[in-house]
Amino acid sequence: MLKLTNLCKTFNPGTVNRKTALDHLNLTVNDGDFITIIGSNGAGKSTLFNAICGTFYVDEGTVELDGENITYLPEYDRAKYLGHLFQDPMKGTAPSMTIEENLAVAYLRASTAKNAFFSRISSKEKKLFREQLARLDMGLEDRMKHPVGLLSGGQRQALTLLMATIVPPKLLLLDEHTAALDPGTAKKVLDLTRHIVSERNITCLMVTHNMHQALELGNRTLMMDAGRIVFDTSGEERTHMSVEDLLEKFSVGAGRGFDNDRILLSTAKE
């Protein structure tokens, strides 16, 4: 589904602020994989997602999606095939537009029909929006004409998740999408994520700061450090792995201990 080969990205080259964000990174993602990613601040997690989305072009390497080389494909073209959620719930929606209008934009953008983005939403599609909103169990199906700016952060993030998957993408990228929510809302959005990804068999990469989530969600876990993947586990090994085992594997792969306090303190199940 996704193949990243020798990806390199350096910001501010030739200056004192030079930062190597991706360092000859290689990754192959199989169709249907649900991969959790963990790493300290500056490990390259968000940079990796931005390289996949085309927010910038990498300095070296190639990005292949579903057998197609998209290394230099513009970001707006990749958006037809990729879903992307951010940590900030305000980033995924247009606050002055209604819930229905936000869903319509997402639906038409991901449509494969020619000139679909300039089409109109039919009553059948509005019914679909209402049905999908009802599944969120937040009462949003009765507020379709309300501006999104009136919603809470949790409601907006749940809506963004629905927008990103209402037409199932080839790849869904979740960048700590529950980290800014209160624990109760975060659990609800995470449960929705798990259900939607499983039901629609969406290939997914999810950055998390929670060690237990990293091992319990999906079928594979990666650990990143200094722009590299230092540990990759799946199958039987992952099934029997504890948080302590994960930290030990990181130390071996990175050549140092894990030093992110936020992640180390977030060892309780959420």
C-alpha positions in Angstrom: 0.0 0.0 0.0 2.7 2.5 1.0 6.4 2.2 0.4 8.9 4.9 1.6 12.5 4.5 0.4 15.5 6.3 1.7 13.5 9.4 2.8 15.6 12.4 3.8 14.5 15.9 4.9 16.7 18.6 6.5 15.2 22.0 7.5 17.3 25.2 7.5 20.4 23.5 5.8 23.6 25.5 6.1 22.6 27.4 9.2 23.0 27.0 12.9 19.3 25.9 13.0 19.9 23.0 10.7 17.7 20.0 11.7 17.7 16.6 10.1 14.0 15.5 10.5 14.1 12.4 8.3 17.3 10.4 8.0 17.3 7.8 5.2 14.0 6.4 6.5 12.6 3.2 5.0 9.1 1.8 5.6 6.7 -0.6 3.8 3.1 -0.6 4.9 0.9 -3.5 3.8 -2.7 -3.1 2.7 -5.0 -3.2 5.9 -2.2 -2.4 8.3 -3.1 -0.4 11.4 0.3 0.9 12.6 0.9 2.8 15.9 3.9 5.1 16.0 5.6 6.4 19.2 8.6 8.7 19.7 9.9 11.8 21.5 9.3 15.3 20.3 11.5 15.9 17.3 11.7 12.2 16.4 10.2 13.0 13.0 6.7 11.6 13.4 4.8 14.7 12.1 7.5 15.3 9.5 7.0 11.7 8.2 3.2 12.4 7.9 3.8 15.7 6.1 6.2 14.0 3.7 3.5 11.4 2.9 0.9 14.1 2.4 3.1 16.3 0.2 3.2 19.3 2.6 6.8 19.6 1.4 8.9 17.6 -1.0 11.6 15.4 0.5 15.3 16.1 -0.2 16.0 12.5 -1.2 14.0 9.3 -1.5 10.7 8.2 -2.9 7.1 7.9 -1.8 4.9 5.2 -3.4 1.2 4.8 -2.7 -0.6 1.8 -4.0 2.1 1.2 -6.6 2.2 4.8 -7.9 5.2 7.1 -7.3 3.7 10.2 -5.7 7.0 11.8 -4.5 6.4 15.0 -6.5 2.6 14.8 -6.7 1.1 18.1 -5.3 -0.5 18.0 -1.9 -4.0 18.8 -3.2 -3.8 15.8 -5.5 -2.7 13.5 -2.7 -5.6 14.7 -0.6 -8.0 12.7 -2.8 -6.5 9.5 -1.5 -5.3 10.4 2.0 -7.1 11.2 5.3 -5.2 13.3 7.8 -6.2 14.3 11.4 -4.2 16.6 13.6 -3.7 17.0 17.3 -5.5 20.4 17.2 -9.3 19.8 16.7 -9.6 23.2 15.0 -7.4 22.3 12.1 -9.6 19.8 10.3 -12.8 21.8 9.8 -14.0 25.2 8.4 -15.6 26.9 11.5 -17.8 29.3 9.5 -19.3 26.6 7.4 -22.1 24.3 8.6 -21.7 20.7 9.5 -23.4 19.7 6.3 -21.2 22.0 4.2 -18.0 20.6 5.8 -19.1 17.0 5.0 -20.0 18.0 1.5 -16.6 19.4 0.8 -14.9 16.3 2.2 -17.2 14.0 0.3 -16.8 15.8 -3.1 -13.0 16.2 -2.6 -12.5 12.5 -2.2 -14.9 11.5 -5.0 -13.3 9.9 -8.1 -16.0 11.4 -10.4 -14.7 14.0 -12.9 -15.5 17.5 -11.7 -17.0 16.1 -8.6 -15.8 19.0 -6.5 -18.0 21.4 -8.4 -21.1 19.2 -8.1 -24.1 19.6 -5.8 -24.9 17.3 -2.9 -28.1 15.3 -3.6 -30.8 14.4 -1.0 -29.5 10.9 -1.0 -26.1 12.1 0.0 -27.6 14.4 2.7 -29.3 11.3 4.1 -26.0 9.5 4.1 -24.4 12.4 6.1 -27.2 12.3 8.6 -26.9 8.5 9.0 -23.1 8.8 9.5 -23.4 11.6 12.0 -26.0 9.6 14.0 -23.3 6.9 14.5 -21.1 9.4 16.4 -23.8 9.5 19.1 -23.3 13.2 19.7 -26.6 14.6 18.4 -24.9 16.2 15.4 -27.4 14.7 13.0 -29.9 17.2 14.3 -27.5 20.2 13.9 -26.4 19.8 10.3 -27.3 23.4 9.5 -25.2 24.7 12.5 -21.8 26.3 12.0 -19.0 24.0 13.0 -17.4 26.8 15.1 -20.2 26.2 17.7 -19.1 22.7 18.4 -16.8 21.5 21.2 -13.3 20.2 20.4 -14.3 16.6 20.8 -17.3 17.1 18.5 -15.1 18.8 15.9 -12.5 16.0 16.1 -15.2 13.3 15.7 -16.6 15.3 12.7 -13.1 15.5 11.2 -12.7 11.8 11.6 -16.0 11.3 9.8 -15.0 13.7 7.0 -11.7 11.9 6.5 -13.3 8.5 6.2 -16.8 9.1 4.7 -15.2 8.1 1.4 -12.7 5.6 2.7 -9.1 6.8 1.9 -6.3 4.6 0.7 -4.4 5.7 3.8 -5.5 7.4 7.0 -2.9 9.4 9.0 -3.8 10.2 12.7 -1.3 12.6 14.4 -2.1 12.3 18.1 -5.7 13.1 17.2 -7.0 12.6 20.8 -4.2 14.2 22.7 -5.9 17.6 23.1 -9.2 16.1 24.3 -10.4 15.4 27.9 -10.0 11.7 28.8 -13.7 10.8 28.4 -14.0 12.4 24.9 -10.6 11.1 23.9 -11.8 7.5 24.7 -15.0 8.1 22.7 -13.1 9.4 19.6 -10.5 6.6 19.9 -13.3 4.0 20.0 -14.9 5.6 17.0 -11.5 5.4 15.2 -11.0 1.8 16.0 -14.5 0.9 14.8 -14.3 2.9 11.6 -10.9 1.7 10.6 -11.9 -2.0 11.3 -15.3 -1.8 9.6 -13.9 -0.1 6.4 -10.6 -2.0 6.4 -8.7 1.3 6.1 -4.9 1.2 6.1 -3.9 3.5 9.0 -0.8 5.1 10.7 -1.5 6.6 14.1 0.9 8.6 16.3 0.2 8.2 20.0 1.9 9.3 23.2 0.4 6.4 25.2 2.5 3.3 25.5 -0.4 1.0 26.1 -2.3 2.3 23.1 0.8 1.8 21.0 0.8 -1.9 21.8 -2.9 -2.6 22.0 -4.3 -0.8 18.9 -3.8 -2.1 15.5 -1.4 -4.9 14.4 2.0 -3.2 14.3 4.1 -0.7 16.4 7.0 1.5 15.3 9.3 3.6 17.4 11.1 6.6 15.9 14.1 8.6 17.0 16.1 11.3 15.2 14.3 10.8 11.9 14.7 7.0 11.9 12.6 4.0 12.7 14.6 2.3 15.5 12.2 -0.5 16.3 9.4 -2.2 14.3 7.3 -5.0 15.9 4.2 -7.0 14.9 2.8 -10.5 15.3 3.6 -12.8 18.1 6.5 -10.6 19.4 4.2 -7.6 19.8 1.4 -9.7 21.4 3.6 -10.6 24.3 5.4 -7.3 24.6 5.1 -5.1 27.7 5.7 -1.3 28.0 9.0 -2.2 29.7 10.0 -4.4 26.8 9.1 -1.5 24.4 11.4 0.9 26.3 14.2 -1.7 26.3 13.9 -2.2 22.5 14.0 1.5 22.0 17.2 1.8 24.1 18.9 -0.9 21.9 17.7 0.6 18.6 18.4 4.3 19.5 21.5 3.7 21.6 20.1 5.7 24.5 17.2 5.6 26.9 13.8 7.0 26.1 13.6 10.5 27.6 10.2 11.9 26.9 8.5 12.6 30.2 5.1 13.1 28.7 5.1 9.6 27.2 6.8 8.0 30.2 4.1 9.4 32.5 1.3 8.3 30.2 1.6 4.6 30.9 -1.9 4.2 32.3 -4.5 2.8 29.9 -6.7 5.5 28.4 
